[in-house]
C-alpha cells in the first residue's frame, strides 16, 4: 500500500502521471472518494501517459464510458449516475474491464465486488477547506519498489 498527501491540483496530477507510467494493458484502476476529492484530476495525470492532454479528460458522469483511441485503449468510466449493478451491466462497463486496454473507473464502489481491480485508490479530504484542501491518496495493489524505481 502506498499513501500520499496532495496539497494541490498539480500534485494530484503528478501522482496520476507516476501511476500511469506503471499501468499495463488489461489493468483496471478503481478510484473512490467523495465529490470534489480529486478523482478526475488524478485520472488526468494517468491519461497523459497514454498521449492524452489533460483537457481531453472531463468528468464522464454524463457519458458513463469515455473511450480514447490510443496505442493501448484508454477507458475513463464514471459510475456515479448508475443506480445498480444491472444498469452497469447493461451499459457495457464490464466489456471495458480486463481487456486490451486500461480502464480507470470513478465511483468504483458501485461495482459492489462484481469485478476486482488491479489497483484500488481511495481519495479522502484531510482538510476540506476550499480548492487548496489536503487530500490523502491510498493506493492498493501496487508494489512500492516499482513506484520507487520510477
C-alpha positions in Angstrom: 0.0 0.0 0.0 1.2 3.5 -0.9 -0.1 6.6 0.7 0.4 10.2 -0.4 -0.8 13.6 0.8 -1.5 16.0 -2.1 -1.6 19.7 -1.3 -2.7 20.9 -4.8 -4.3 20.1 -8.1 -0.8 19.9 -9.6 0.4 17.4 -7.0 -2.6 15.2 -7.6 -2.0 15.2 -11.4 1.7 14.4 -10.7 0.7 11.3 -8.7 -1.5 10.3 -11.6 1.4 10.7 -14.0 3.6 8.5 -12.0 0.9 5.8 -11.6 0.2 5.9 -15.3 3.8 5.0 -16.1 3.3 1.7 -14.4 0.0 0.6 -15.9 -0.1 -2.2 -18.4 -2.6 -3.4 -21.0 -5.5 -5.2 -19.4 -5.3 -3.5 -16.0 -8.2 -1.8 -14.2 -7.9 1.0 -11.7 -10.7 1.7 -9.3 -11.0 5.2 -7.8 -13.3 6.0 -4.9 -13.9 9.2 -2.9 -16.4 11.9 -2.2 -17.4 14.7 -4.6 -14.6 17.1 -5.3 -11.8 15.0 -3.8 -9.8 14.8 -7.0 -10.8 11.6 -8.8 -10.9 13.2 -12.2 -7.8 15.3 -11.5 -5.8 12.1 -10.7 -7.2 10.5 -13.9 -6.0 13.5 -16.0 -2.4 12.6 -14.8 -2.8 8.9 -15.6 -4.2 9.7 -19.1 -1.1 11.8 -20.0 0.9 8.5 -20.2 -1.4 7.4 -23.0 -0.8 10.5 -25.0 -3.9 12.4 -23.9 -4.0 16.0 -22.9 -5.5 16.9 -19.5 -8.2 18.9 -21.3 -9.4 15.7 -23.0 -10.4 14.2 -19.7 -13.5 15.5 -18.2 -15.9 14.1 -15.7 -17.5 11.3 -17.6 -20.7 11.4 -15.5 -22.9 12.2 -18.4 -21.3 9.7 -20.9 -20.6 6.9 -18.4 -17.8 5.5 -20.6 -15.3 7.7 -22.5 -13.1 5.6 -24.7 -9.9 7.0 -26.2 -8.3 5.6 -29.3 -4.7 5.4 -28.0 -1.9 2.8 -28.6 -3.3 1.0 -25.6 -7.0 1.8 -25.5 -7.9 4.0 -22.5 -11.3 3.9 -20.8 -12.4 6.6 -18.4 -15.6 5.2 -16.7 -17.7 7.1 -14.3 -20.4 5.1 -12.5 -21.9 8.0 -10.5 -25.2 8.1 -12.4 -25.8 4.3 -12.4 -28.0 3.1 -9.7 -27.3 -0.6 -9.5 -25.2 -3.4 -11.0 -27.8 -4.3 -13.6 -27.5 -0.8 -15.0 -23.8 -1.2 -15.0 -24.0 -4.5 -16.9 -26.5 -3.0 -19.5 -24.2 0.0 -20.2 -21.3 -2.2 -21.3 -18.8 -1.3 -18.5 -17.7 -4.9 -18.0 -16.6 -5.2 -21.6 -14.1 -2.5 -20.9 -12.5 -4.2 -17.9 -9.7 -6.6 -18.2 -9.5 -6.4 -22.0 -6.8 -5.0 -24.2 -6.9 -1.5 -22.7 -6.5 0.2 -19.4 -9.8 1.1 -17.6 -9.9 3.7 -14.9 -13.2 3.7 -13.0 -14.6 6.5 -10.8 -17.2 5.7 -8.2 -16.0 2.1 -8.5 -17.6 1.2 -5.1 -20.8 0.9 -7.2 -19.5 -2.3 -8.7 -20.1 -3.8 -5.2 -17.5 -6.6 -5.6 -18.6 -7.7 -9.1 -15.1 -7.1 -10.5 -11.7 -7.0 -8.8 -9.4 -4.1 -9.7 -5.7 -4.5 -10.2 -5.2 -1.2 -8.4 -7.6 0.4 -5.9 -7.3 4.1 -4.9 -9.2 5.8 -2.2 -9.0 9.6 -2.0 -10.2 11.5 1.0 -10.2 15.1 2.2 -7.8 15.7 5.1 -8.8 19.3 5.5 -11.8 20.0 3.3 -11.5 23.8 3.1 -11.8 25.1 -0.5 -9.8 24.3 -3.5 -6.4 24.0 -1.7 -7.5 21.4 0.8 -5.2 18.5 1.5 -6.1 15.1 0.1 -5.0 11.7 1.1 -4.5 9.1 -1.6 -4.2 5.5 -0.6 -3.1 3.2 -3.5 -3.5 -0.6 -3.0 -2.3 -3.2 -5.4 0.9 -1.5 -6.4 4.4 -2.6 -5.4 6.2 0.1 -3.6 9.6 -0.8 -5.2 8.1 -0.4 -8.7 6.9 3.1 -7.6 10.3 3.9 -6.1 12.1 2.9 -9.3 10.3 5.5 -11.5 
